[in-house]
Amino acid sequence: MTERPDEIAAANAGRTPIDVEDLHKLVLRSLDDDQAQEVVSIPLAGKSNIADHMVLASGRSTRQVASIAVKLSDKIKERFGRNVRIEGLPAADWVLIDADDVIVHIFRPEVRNFYNLERMWAFGDESGVGAAARG
């Protein structure tokens, strides 16, 4: 994922803009439908230019992590006509889905605990996470 800004602009040229909030809702709904655990959404708008939302979720096994990621990717393509970038699918311990303005991390619980991204991206939020969570 070392694309230059001009390569990114060229790749996005002629693409219909996606409503970020519609994309975010689709991600959360898909994770819920596929029984992802401990779903957390961290708002990044105004805090980082990498995305507007970062969503973290856990799957109970590598098989569930991979299944959640593939289904989410398919739903985004079906609804918005866009392919997403996916990293980590073969091992499925930690899968990253880059859907431009929404970045999704799906982990096995042990891997999620080890990296603790919620804490790293909390930006001083008193609760530790500025987000909605589902257990």
C-alpha positions as CSV (number, residue, x, y, z in Angstrom):
1,M,0.0,0.0,0.0
2,T,2.7,2.4,-1.1
3,E,0.7,4.2,-3.8
4,R,1.7,7.8,-4.6
5,P,-1.0,10.5,-4.4
6,D,-1.1,10.9,-8.2
7,E,-1.6,7.1,-8.6
8,I,-4.5,7.2,-6.1
9,A,-6.1,10.2,-7.9
10,A,-5.7,8.4,-11.2
11,A,-7.3,5.3,-9.7
12,N,-10.2,7.3,-8.4
13,A,-10.7,9.3,-11.5
14,G,-14.2,8.9,-13.0
15,R,-15.5,6.9,-9.9
16,T,-18.8,7.9,-8.5
17,P,-18.3,9.4,-5.0
18,I,-19.5,7.2,-2.2
19,D,-21.5,8.6,0.7
20,V,-19.1,7.8,3.6
21,E,-21.9,7.5,6.2
22,D,-23.8,5.0,3.9
23,L,-20.6,3.0,3.6
24,H,-20.0,3.1,7.3
25,K,-23.6,1.9,8.0
26,L,-23.2,-0.9,5.5
27,V,-19.9,-2.0,7.2
28,L,-21.5,-2.1,10.7
29,R,-24.6,-3.9,9.4
30,S,-22.5,-6.5,7.6
31,L,-20.4,-7.1,10.7
32,D,-23.5,-7.5,12.8
33,D,-25.2,-9.9,10.2
34,D,-22.1,-12.1,10.3
35,Q,-21.9,-12.2,14.1
36,A,-18.6,-10.3,14.4
37,Q,-17.8,-9.7,18.1
38,E,-16.8,-6.6,20.0
39,V,-17.5,-4.2,17.0
40,V,-16.0,-0.8,17.7
41,S,-16.1,2.2,15.4
42,I,-13.6,5.0,15.9
43,P,-14.3,8.3,14.2
44,L,-11.2,9.7,12.5
45,A,-12.7,12.7,10.6
46,G,-10.7,15.7,11.6
47,K,-8.1,13.6,13.5
48,S,-6.5,11.7,10.6
49,N,-6.5,12.0,6.8
50,I,-6.3,8.2,6.3
51,A,-10.1,7.7,6.7
52,D,-13.2,9.0,8.3
53,H,-13.9,5.9,10.3
54,M,-11.9,2.9,11.6
55,V,-13.9,-0.1,12.5
56,L,-12.5,-3.0,14.6
57,A,-14.2,-6.3,15.1
58,S,-13.3,-9.8,16.2
59,G,-14.1,-13.2,14.8
60,R,-14.0,-16.4,16.8
61,S,-11.6,-18.2,14.4
62,T,-9.5,-17.7,11.4
63,R,-12.3,-19.2,9.3
64,Q,-14.9,-16.7,10.7
65,V,-12.5,-13.8,10.3
66,A,-11.9,-14.7,6.6
67,S,-15.6,-15.2,6.0
68,I,-16.6,-11.9,7.5
69,A,-14.0,-10.1,5.4
70,V,-15.0,-11.8,2.1
71,K,-18.7,-11.1,2.7
72,L,-18.0,-7.5,3.6
73,S,-15.9,-7.0,0.5
74,D,-18.7,-8.6,-1.7
75,K,-21.4,-6.4,-0.1
76,I,-19.3,-3.2,-0.7
77,K,-18.8,-4.2,-4.4
78,E,-22.5,-5.1,-4.8
79,R,-23.8,-1.9,-3.2
80,F,-21.1,0.7,-4.4
81,G,-19.5,-1.0,-7.4
82,R,-16.1,-0.8,-5.9
83,N,-13.4,-3.3,-5.1
84,V,-11.7,-2.9,-1.7
85,R,-8.1,-3.6,-0.9
86,I,-7.7,-6.6,1.5
87,E,-4.6,-7.5,3.4
88,G,-4.0,-10.6,5.6
89,L,-6.7,-12.9,4.1
90,P,-4.6,-16.0,3.7
91,A,-3.6,-16.3,7.4
92,A,-6.8,-14.5,8.6
93,D,-5.4,-13.7,12.0
94,W,-5.8,-10.0,11.2
95,V,-7.5,-8.9,8.0
96,L,-7.4,-5.2,6.9
97,I,-10.1,-4.0,4.5
98,D,-9.4,-0.6,3.0
99,A,-12.6,0.8,1.6
100,D,-11.1,4.3,1.3
101,D,-13.0,6.4,3.9
102,V,-13.7,3.4,6.1
103,I,-11.0,1.1,7.2
104,V,-11.9,-2.2,8.8
105,H,-9.8,-4.4,10.9
106,I,-11.0,-7.9,11.7
107,F,-9.0,-9.9,14.2
108,R,-8.9,-13.2,16.1
109,P,-9.4,-12.1,19.8
110,E,-5.8,-12.9,20.8
111,V,-4.3,-10.9,18.0
112,R,-6.6,-8.0,18.7
113,N,-5.6,-7.9,22.4
114,F,-1.9,-8.0,21.5
115,Y,-2.1,-5.0,19.1
116,N,-4.7,-3.1,21.0
117,L,-5.5,-0.6,18.2
118,E,-8.4,0.9,20.2
119,R,-6.0,2.3,22.7
120,M,-3.6,3.5,20.0
121,W,-6.3,5.4,18.1
122,A,-8.3,6.8,21.1
123,F,-6.7,10.3,20.7
124,G,-7.1,11.0,24.4
125,D,-10.8,10.1,24.6
126,E,-11.7,9.7,28.2
127,S,-13.4,6.3,27.6
128,G,-10.5,5.0,25.7
129,V,-12.6,4.7,22.5
130,G,-14.7,7.4,20.9
131,A,-17.1,5.0,19.3
132,A,-20.1,2.8,19.4
133,A,-19.5,-0.7,20.6
134,R,-21.5,-3.9,20.5
135,G,-20.5,-7.0,22.6
